[in-house]
C-alpha cells in the first residue's frame, strides 16, 4: 500500500513541477504528413472559396460518421485541435448554429479552411509549408 501511495504522490509532484498541461493547444503536435496549419484554437475560420462541400465529422477521422455539411463561406470558431490523423490536421469547430464537430484543414493540393482574416485568399499548401519563413519545413520535390 505504501508503494502505491508513494508512486501516486511522485507522479502528482512531477506533473505539478512541470506546470502540468493547461490546454489542448499546449499539447498539440504538428502532423508530419500534412501541410503546415494556418489555424489555432479560438481562431475564426471560414470554409475556403470553391469548397462546395466539407464534411463535419463526429471524430477526427475520415472513417467516422458525417455529423453535418459545411459550404464555402461558412464562418466557424475553432474550439480544439489540431488532431493528426490520416495525413490531415483536424480541428474541432463550432458552426454558427451551435453544431460542433471535426473538420480536416486540407490536403497538399488545397486548404479547405482559411483563417477568417484571409477568407478569400487562395494559399498554396506546398508554398506555405515548404517555403522560406518562420515555421516552414524542408520538403522534397516530387
Protein Blocks (a to p, Z undefined) as FASTA:
>chain_A
ZZmmmmmmmmmmmmmmnopafbfklmpccdfkbccdfbdehiacdddehiabdcddfbdc
fkbccfbdcdehiacddfbdcddeehiacdddddfkopacdddfbdfkbcfbdcfklmmp
ccdfklmmmmgcehiacdddZZ
